[in-house]
Amino acid sequence: MKLRRVVFYVPVLVVMLCCHSLSAELRIEVTKGVDNAVRIAVVPFEWRGRGILPEQIADIVSSDLLLSGRFDTLDVDSMLSLPHVPDEVFFRDWRLLKAEYLVIGYLHAVNQDEATISPAVTRLRLHFELYNVFRQSVEVIHEIEGEIQDLRDMAHYVSDVVYEKLTGIEGAFLTRILYVTDTGPVDNREYRLNVADADGKRAAVILKSREPLLSVIWSPDGRKIAYVSFEKDSKPAIYIRDMESGETEQITNFKGLNGAPAWSPDGKSLAMVLSRDGNPEIYIMDLEDRRLRRITRHYGIDTEPSWSPDGTSLIFTSNRGGKPQIYKITLANLEIERLTFEGDYNARARFLPDGKSLIMVHRRKGIYHIALLELTRGRLTVLTETALDESPSIAPNGSMLIYATRYGGRGVLAAVSIDGGVKFRLPSSEGNVREPAWSPKKHKKFEANILNE
């Protein structure tokens, strides 16, 4: 068996540092899954110590895989045995239950002398294995170490590994989502900027305001966010907030419009929309020296910039052709190319990570949907069936996107896979939800041993 050591990144637990209060958690409701969902059994992990762990790894992994819409998870009560190590696995039992794959594992304290859950136990080792039931073969054997408060993140890591092994797509369970909620009457509304795990859990409020919060976006390393607030003199301004320290800095204070911030892929610049010269135009700010470069010059409205994955161009929304459409500008020479021609309204475009397609808000028969445009073929596919869909944000693996919509008379978040095969809603228990932003991979370091290849 070959041993390979690699380093992975999971989140700093910043909630207690930067959050003002707990927020209502999002609740995931799967509305459409794939027809040929993979049947998988996740056996409760053995805790080789005394006391009760604060999180149950298997429950989180099962929930992740089930809510992905691509897996059918086996209920624990129907399992014929509960193996934790290879010698305890009897494949016949799992074939009888029509399970295609099996996940087993166990946890113990890194220091075996501290096997009782107490303040002294801070670090745990998690061992897990993935089996192909019908081939009777092992697919994955991993060990990971983390702090006890990172148990939920360790479980999401297991989900990511299993998901990638069985689908060929990088998992995105170890990510977070930003979103804005508003509550209260129109004349006394409170806006909250919230953060939650990708499964809607551990939701927390990081900012409250009596003025609207807009255009929330993560930095590429997930350590900072940018957003637009009207909190000073009811004028729009762009702010950057450090997600660990909670420190916030206002970076624009120009007259007129200050909006639509977009981080460059290297995190060193921020594209934005300013009307400082009288008309909404696209600018790029160097975040080190705060110098501005004006990118567009047109009497029409240019807005909603977004970077290409390689950082060489921007796409943006403009009505320079008469109605809102998507354009691309090459930063080296400022040449502009129109990208969308189907429909009389296309806006809020974002590149997929491979740069070959983009998602956007597309109006069809007077209804706003989320659509996918394949740039090489020019083929446009409408992904959503709901109305008033807006603010799409793409998962870092490029397989899913989250967006804001209306359901049951309230603003909610919803998600759809890029192929349209999986759909789910994420309503909140209170208020309207909008302005979602999907984070990059989380960033606290822990080590993993990959025990098979």
C-alpha positions as CSV (number, residue, x, y, z in Angstrom):
1,M,0.0,0.0,0.0
2,K,1.5,3.3,-1.1
3,L,1.5,6.3,1.2
4,R,1.2,9.8,-0.2
5,R,1.0,13.0,1.9
6,V,-0.9,16.0,0.6
7,V,-2.2,19.2,2.2
8,F,-5.9,20.2,2.0
9,Y,-7.6,23.4,3.1
10,V,-10.7,23.7,5.2
11,P,-12.3,26.7,6.9
12,V,-11.0,28.8,9.8
13,L,-13.8,28.8,12.4
14,V,-14.4,32.5,12.2
15,V,-18.0,32.6,13.2
16,M,-17.4,33.4,16.8
17,L,-14.9,36.1,15.8
18,C,-16.8,38.0,13.1
19,C,-20.5,37.2,13.6
20,H,-22.9,39.3,15.6
21,S,-25.6,36.7,16.3
22,L,-26.9,33.4,15.1
23,S,-29.0,33.4,12.0
24,A,-31.9,31.2,10.9
25,E,-30.3,28.3,9.0
26,L,-31.2,27.6,5.4
27,R,-33.1,24.4,4.8
28,I,-32.4,22.4,1.7
29,E,-35.4,20.9,-0.2
30,V,-34.4,18.7,-3.2
31,T,-37.0,19.3,-5.9
32,K,-35.3,17.3,-8.7
33,G,-32.7,14.5,-8.6
34,V,-31.1,12.3,-11.3
35,D,-33.1,9.3,-12.3
36,N,-30.2,6.8,-11.9
37,A,-29.1,7.9,-8.4
38,V,-26.2,5.9,-7.0
39,R,-27.3,3.8,-4.0
40,I,-24.7,4.2,-1.2
41,A,-24.5,3.2,2.4
42,V,-22.6,5.3,4.9
43,V,-22.1,3.4,8.1
44,P,-22.0,5.3,11.4
45,F,-18.3,5.9,12.2
46,E,-16.9,4.3,15.3
47,W,-15.6,6.7,18.0
48,R,-12.7,4.9,19.8
49,G,-13.0,6.9,23.0
50,R,-15.3,7.8,25.8
51,G,-18.0,10.5,25.8
52,I,-20.1,11.8,22.9
53,L,-18.7,13.6,19.9
54,P,-20.3,16.9,19.0
55,E,-20.9,15.9,15.4
56,Q,-21.8,12.5,13.8
57,I,-19.6,12.2,10.7
58,A,-21.8,9.6,8.9
59,D,-25.0,11.7,9.3
60,I,-23.3,14.7,7.7
61,V,-21.8,12.6,4.8
62,S,-25.2,10.9,4.2
63,S,-27.0,14.2,4.2
64,D,-24.4,15.8,1.8
65,L,-24.7,13.0,-0.7
66,L,-28.4,12.7,-0.6
67,L,-28.9,16.5,-1.0
68,S,-26.6,16.5,-4.0
69,G,-29.5,14.8,-5.9
70,R,-27.1,12.2,-7.3
71,F,-27.1,9.6,-4.5
72,D,-29.7,7.5,-2.8
73,T,-28.4,6.9,0.8
74,L,-29.3,3.8,2.8
75,D,-31.1,4.3,6.1
76,V,-29.1,3.1,9.1
77,D,-32.1,1.1,10.5
78,S,-32.1,-1.1,7.4
79,M,-28.4,-2.0,7.5
80,L,-27.7,-5.6,8.3
81,S,-24.3,-4.9,9.9
82,L,-22.3,-1.9,11.0
83,P,-18.7,-2.5,10.0
84,H,-15.9,-0.1,10.8
85,V,-12.8,-2.0,9.5
86,P,-12.3,-4.2,6.4
87,D,-12.5,-7.5,8.3
88,E,-16.1,-6.6,9.3
89,V,-17.3,-6.0,5.8
90,F,-19.5,-8.7,4.3
91,F,-20.3,-7.7,0.7
92,R,-23.2,-10.1,0.5
93,D,-25.1,-8.1,3.1
94,W,-24.8,-4.9,1.1
95,R,-25.7,-6.6,-2.2
96,L,-28.9,-7.8,-0.6
97,L,-29.7,-4.2,0.2
98,K,-28.8,-3.2,-3.4
99,A,-26.1,-0.8,-2.2
100,E,-23.5,-0.1,-4.9
101,Y,-21.0,1.6,-2.6
102,L,-20.1,1.5,1.1
103,V,-18.4,4.0,3.3
104,I,-17.0,2.9,6.7
105,G,-14.7,4.6,9.2
106,Y,-13.6,5.4,12.7
107,L,-12.2,8.3,14.8
108,H,-9.8,8.4,17.7
109,A,-7.8,11.1,19.6
110,V,-4.4,11.7,18.2
111,N,-3.1,11.3,21.7
112,Q,-4.6,8.0,22.9
113,D,-4.1,9.0,26.5
114,E,-6.8,11.7,25.9
115,A,-9.5,9.4,24.6
116,T,-12.3,11.0,26.7
117,I,-14.0,14.0,25.1
118,S,-12.9,16.9,27.3
119,P,-11.3,20.3,26.9
120,A,-7.9,18.5,26.8
121,V,-8.9,16.6,23.6
122,T,-8.4,19.0,20.8
123,R,-7.2,16.9,17.9
124,L,-8.7,13.9,16.2
125,R,-7.8,11.5,13.5
126,L,-10.5,10.3,11.1
127,H,-10.0,7.1,9.0
128,F,-12.5,6.3,6.2
129,E,-12.7,3.8,3.4
130,L,-14.9,3.6,0.3
131,Y,-15.8,0.3,-1.2
132,N,-17.3,-0.8,-4.5
133,V,-19.8,-3.5,-3.4
134,F,-20.3,-5.4,-6.6
135,R,-16.6,-5.5,-7.4
136,Q,-15.7,-6.1,-3.8
137,S,-12.9,-3.6,-4.1
138,V,-11.6,-0.7,-2.1
139,E,-11.8,2.6,-4.0
140,V,-10.5,5.1,-1.3
141,I,-8.6,4.9,1.9
142,H,-7.9,8.2,3.6
143,E,-6.9,9.4,7.0
144,I,-7.3,13.1,8.0
145,E,-6.5,15.0,11.2
146,G,-8.2,18.1,12.5
147,E,-9.3,19.9,15.6
148,I,-12.4,18.7,17.4
149,Q,-14.2,21.9,16.4
150,D,-13.5,21.1,12.8
151,L,-15.5,17.8,12.8
152,R,-18.2,19.1,10.5
153,D,-15.6,20.3,8.1
154,M,-13.9,16.9,8.2
155,A,-17.2,15.3,7.4
156,H,-17.6,17.6,4.4
157,Y,-14.1,16.6,3.3
158,V,-15.2,12.9,3.3
159,S,-18.2,13.9,1.2
160,D,-16.0,15.7,-1.3
161,V,-13.7,12.8,-1.7
162,V,-16.5,10.3,-2.2
163,Y,-18.4,12.6,-4.5
164,E,-15.4,13.2,-6.7
165,K,-14.4,9.5,-6.8
166,L,-17.9,8.4,-7.9
167,T,-18.9,11.3,-10.2
168,G,-15.5,12.5,-11.6
169,I,-16.5,16.0,-10.4
170,E,-14.7,17.8,-7.6
171,G,-16.9,18.1,-4.6
172,A,-18.2,21.4,-3.2
173,F,-19.5,20.5,0.2
174,L,-16.5,22.1,1.9
175,T,-17.6,25.6,0.9
176,R,-19.7,28.4,2.3
177,I,-22.5,30.6,1.0
178,L,-23.1,34.3,1.6
179,Y,-26.6,35.7,1.3
180,V,-28.6,38.7,2.3
181,T,-31.9,38.5,4.2
182,D,-34.4,41.3,5.0
183,T,-37.0,41.3,7.7
184,G,-39.6,43.7,9.1
185,P,-42.0,46.2,7.5
186,V,-41.0,48.2,4.5
187,D,-40.6,51.4,6.5
188,N,-38.4,49.7,9.1
189,R,-36.6,46.9,7.4
190,E,-33.4,45.3,8.6
191,Y,-30.9,43.8,6.2
192,R,-28.5,41.1,7.3
193,L,-25.5,39.7,5.6
194,N,-25.2,36.0,6.5
195,V,-22.8,33.1,6.0
196,A,-23.5,29.4,6.1
197,D,-22.0,26.1,5.1
198,A,-23.0,24.9,1.6
199,D,-25.6,22.6,3.3
200,G,-27.2,25.6,5.0
201,K,-25.9,24.7,8.5
202,R,-23.9,26.9,10.9
203,A,-25.7,30.0,9.6
204,A,-24.5,33.2,11.3
205,V,-25.0,37.0,10.8
206,I,-21.9,38.9,10.0
207,L,-23.4,42.3,9.3
208,K,-26.7,44.2,10.1
209,S,-27.9,47.4,8.4
210,R,-31.0,49.5,8.0
211,E,-29.9,50.2,4.5
212,P,-29.8,47.6,1.6
213,L,-26.7,45.3,1.2
214,L,-25.9,44.4,-2.4
215,S,-23.5,42.7,-4.8
216,V,-21.8,40.5,-2.2
217,I,-18.8,38.6,-3.6
218,W,-15.9,36.5,-2.2
219,S,-12.2,37.1,-2.8
220,P,-10.5,34.3,-4.6
221,D,-8.9,32.9,-1.5
222,G,-12.1,33.1,0.5
223,R,-10.6,35.3,3.2
224,K,-12.3,38.6,2.3
225,I,-15.6,39.8,0.8
226,A,-16.6,42.9,-1.1
227,Y,-20.1,44.3,-1.0
228,V,-22.1,47.5,-1.6
229,S,-23.8,49.3,1.3
230,F,-25.8,52.5,1.7
231,E,-25.0,52.8,5.4
232,K,-23.2,56.2,5.1
233,D,-25.4,59.1,4.2
234,S,-27.7,56.6,2.2
235,K,-25.2,56.7,-0.6
236,P,-23.8,53.6,-2.3
237,A,-20.2,52.7,-1.5
238,I,-18.0,49.6,-1.9
239,Y,-16.6,47.9,1.2
240,I,-14.1,45.1,1.8
241,R,-14.4,43.0,4.9
242,D,-11.9,40.6,6.3
243,M,-13.9,37.4,7.2
244,E,-11.5,36.4,10.0
245,S,-10.9,39.7,11.8
246,G,-14.2,41.4,10.9
247,E,-12.3,44.5,9.9
248,T,-14.2,46.5,7.3
249,E,-12.8,49.2,5.0
250,Q,-14.7,51.5,2.6
251,I,-12.8,51.7,-0.6
252,T,-14.9,54.0,-2.7
253,N,-16.6,57.3,-2.0
254,F,-17.2,58.8,-5.4
255,K,-20.2,60.9,-6.3
256,G,-23.0,58.9,-8.0
257,L,-23.0,55.2,-8.5
258,N,-20.4,53.0,-6.7
259,G,-21.4,49.3,-7.3
260,A,-21.0,45.8,-8.7
261,P,-17.5,44.9,-7.3
262,A,-15.8,41.9,-8.9
263,W,-12.5,40.4,-7.7
264,S,-9.8,39.6,-10.2
265,P,-8.6,36.0,-10.2
266,D,-5.4,36.9,-8.5
267,G,-7.2,38.9,-5.8
268,K,-5.1,42.1,-6.5
269,S,-7.7,44.1,-8.3
270,L,-11.4,44.9,-8.1
271,A,-13.6,45.7,-11.2
272,M,-16.5,48.0,-10.4
273,V,-19.1,50.3,-11.8
274,L,-18.7,54.1,-11.2
275,S,-20.6,57.1,-12.5
276,R,-18.0,59.6,-11.2
277,D,-17.6,61.0,-14.7
278,G,-21.3,61.3,-15.3
279,N,-22.2,57.9,-16.9
280,P,-22.0,54.3,-15.5
281,E,-18.7,52.9,-16.7
282,I,-16.5,49.9,-15.8
283,Y,-13.3,50.7,-13.9
284,I,-10.6,48.5,-12.4
285,M,-9.0,49.4,-9.0
286,D,-5.6,48.2,-8.0
287,L,-6.1,47.3,-4.4
288,E,-2.5,48.0,-3.4
289,D,-2.2,51.6,-4.5
290,R,-6.0,52.3,-5.2
291,R,-5.3,53.6,-8.7
292,L,-8.2,53.4,-11.1
293,R,-8.2,52.4,-14.7
294,R,-11.3,53.3,-16.8
295,I,-12.2,50.3,-19.0
296,T,-15.3,51.4,-21.0
297,R,-16.3,54.6,-22.6
298,H,-19.8,54.7,-24.0
299,Y,-23.0,56.8,-23.6
300,G,-24.9,53.6,-22.8
301,I,-25.0,52.0,-19.3
302,D,-22.1,49.6,-18.7
303,T,-22.5,47.5,-15.5
304,E,-22.1,44.1,-13.8
305,P,-18.5,43.3,-14.7
306,S,-17.1,39.8,-14.1
307,W,-13.6,38.5,-14.8
308,S,-12.6,35.7,-17.2
309,P,-10.9,32.8,-15.4
310,D,-7.5,33.8,-16.8
311,G,-7.9,37.5,-15.9
312,T,-7.3,38.8,-19.4
313,S,-10.9,40.0,-20.1
314,L,-14.1,41.1,-18.5
315,I,-17.7,40.4,-19.4
316,F,-20.3,43.0,-18.6
317,T,-23.9,44.0,-19.2
318,S,-24.6,47.0,-21.5
319,N,-27.6,48.6,-23.2
320,R,-25.3,50.1,-25.9
321,G,-27.2,48.0,-28.5
322,G,-30.6,49.2,-27.3
323,K,-31.4,46.5,-24.7
324,P,-29.3,44.8,-22.0
325,Q,-26.9,42.2,-23.5
326,I,-23.6,40.7,-22.6
327,Y,-20.3,42.0,-23.9
328,K,-16.7,41.0,-23.5
329,I,-13.8,43.4,-23.4
330,T,-10.1,42.3,-23.7
331,L,-8.1,44.2,-21.2
332,A,-4.9,44.4,-23.3
333,N,-6.4,46.4,-26.1
334,L,-10.0,47.3,-24.8
335,E,-11.6,45.6,-27.9
336,I,-15.2,44.8,-27.3
337,E,-17.2,41.9,-28.6
338,R,-21.0,41.2,-28.1
339,L,-21.6,37.7,-26.8
340,T,-25.4,37.4,-26.6
341,F,-28.0,37.7,-29.4
342,E,-30.8,35.5,-28.3
343,G,-33.6,37.3,-26.4
344,D,-34.1,40.9,-25.6
345,Y,-32.6,40.8,-22.1
346,N,-29.4,39.1,-20.9
347,A,-27.6,40.3,-17.7
348,R,-25.5,39.4,-14.7
349,A,-23.2,37.0,-16.6
350,R,-20.6,34.9,-14.9
351,F,-18.0,32.6,-16.5
352,L,-17.8,28.9,-15.6
353,P,-14.4,27.9,-14.3
354,D,-13.3,26.5,-17.6
355,G,-14.0,29.8,-19.4
356,K,-16.0,28.0,-22.2
357,S,-19.5,28.9,-21.0
358,L,-21.2,31.5,-19.0
359,I,-24.4,31.6,-16.9
360,M,-26.6,34.7,-16.8
361,V,-30.1,36.0,-16.2
362,H,-32.1,35.6,-19.5
363,R,-35.6,36.9,-20.2
364,R,-37.9,34.6,-22.2
365,K,-41.6,35.4,-22.8
366,G,-41.4,38.2,-20.2
367,I,-40.1,35.8,-17.5
368,Y,-36.6,36.0,-16.0
369,H,-34.7,32.6,-15.9
370,I,-31.1,31.5,-15.4
371,A,-29.5,30.3,-18.6
372,L,-26.3,28.7,-19.8
373,L,-24.5,30.0,-22.9
374,E,-21.9,27.7,-24.6
375,L,-19.6,30.3,-26.2
376,T,-18.0,28.1,-28.8
377,R,-21.3,26.7,-30.1
378,G,-23.5,29.7,-29.3
379,R,-26.1,27.4,-27.8
380,L,-28.3,28.8,-25.0
381,T,-30.0,26.5,-22.5
382,V,-32.5,27.7,-20.0
383,L,-31.8,25.9,-16.7
384,T,-34.6,27.2,-14.4
385,E,-38.4,27.0,-14.6
386,T,-39.1,29.5,-11.8
387,A,-39.8,33.2,-12.3
388,L,-37.9,36.3,-11.3
389,D,-34.7,34.4,-11.1
390,E,-31.6,36.6,-10.4
391,S,-28.1,36.9,-9.0
392,P,-26.6,33.5,-10.1
393,S,-23.4,32.4,-8.4
394,I,-21.4,29.4,-9.5
395,A,-19.9,26.7,-7.2
396,P,-16.1,26.5,-7.4
397,N,-16.3,23.1,-9.1
398,G,-18.5,24.5,-11.9
399,S,-21.1,21.8,-11.5
400,M,-23.8,23.8,-9.7
401,L,-25.1,27.4,-9.4
402,I,-27.1,29.1,-6.7
403,Y,-29.5,32.0,-7.4
404,A,-32.3,34.0,-5.9
405,T,-35.9,33.5,-6.8
406,R,-39.5,33.6,-5.5
407,Y,-41.4,30.7,-3.9
408,G,-44.5,30.8,-1.8
409,G,-44.6,34.6,-1.9
410,R,-41.1,34.9,-0.4
411,G,-37.6,35.5,-1.7
412,V,-35.6,32.2,-1.4
413,L,-32.4,30.7,-2.7
414,A,-32.4,27.9,-5.2
415,A,-29.8,25.8,-6.9
416,V,-29.5,23.9,-10.2
417,S,-26.8,21.7,-11.7
418,I,-25.2,22.9,-14.9
419,D,-26.8,20.0,-16.8
420,G,-30.2,20.8,-15.3
421,G,-30.5,17.3,-13.7
422,V,-30.5,18.4,-10.1
423,K,-32.5,21.2,-8.5
424,F,-33.2,22.2,-4.9
425,R,-34.4,25.2,-2.8
426,L,-32.8,26.7,0.2
427,P,-35.6,28.7,2.0
428,S,-34.8,30.5,5.3
429,S,-37.1,30.3,8.3
430,E,-37.4,34.0,8.4
431,G,-37.3,36.9,6.0
432,N,-36.6,37.1,2.2
433,V,-33.3,35.7,1.0
434,R,-31.3,37.1,-2.0
435,E,-27.8,38.0,-3.3
436,P,-26.2,34.6,-2.9
437,A,-22.5,34.2,-3.3
438,W,-20.8,30.8,-3.4
439,S,-17.3,30.7,-1.8
440,P,-14.1,29.1,-3.1
441,K,-12.8,26.1,-1.2
442,K,-12.3,26.8,2.5
443,H,-8.8,27.7,3.7
444,K,-7.7,26.4,7.1
445,K,-4.9,23.8,6.6
446,F,-5.0,20.2,7.9
447,E,-3.2,17.2,6.7
448,A,-4.5,14.1,5.0
449,N,-2.8,10.7,4.3
450,I,-4.0,9.1,1.0
451,L,-3.4,5.4,1.8
452,N,-4.2,4.0,-1.6
453,E,-3.9,5.1,-5.2
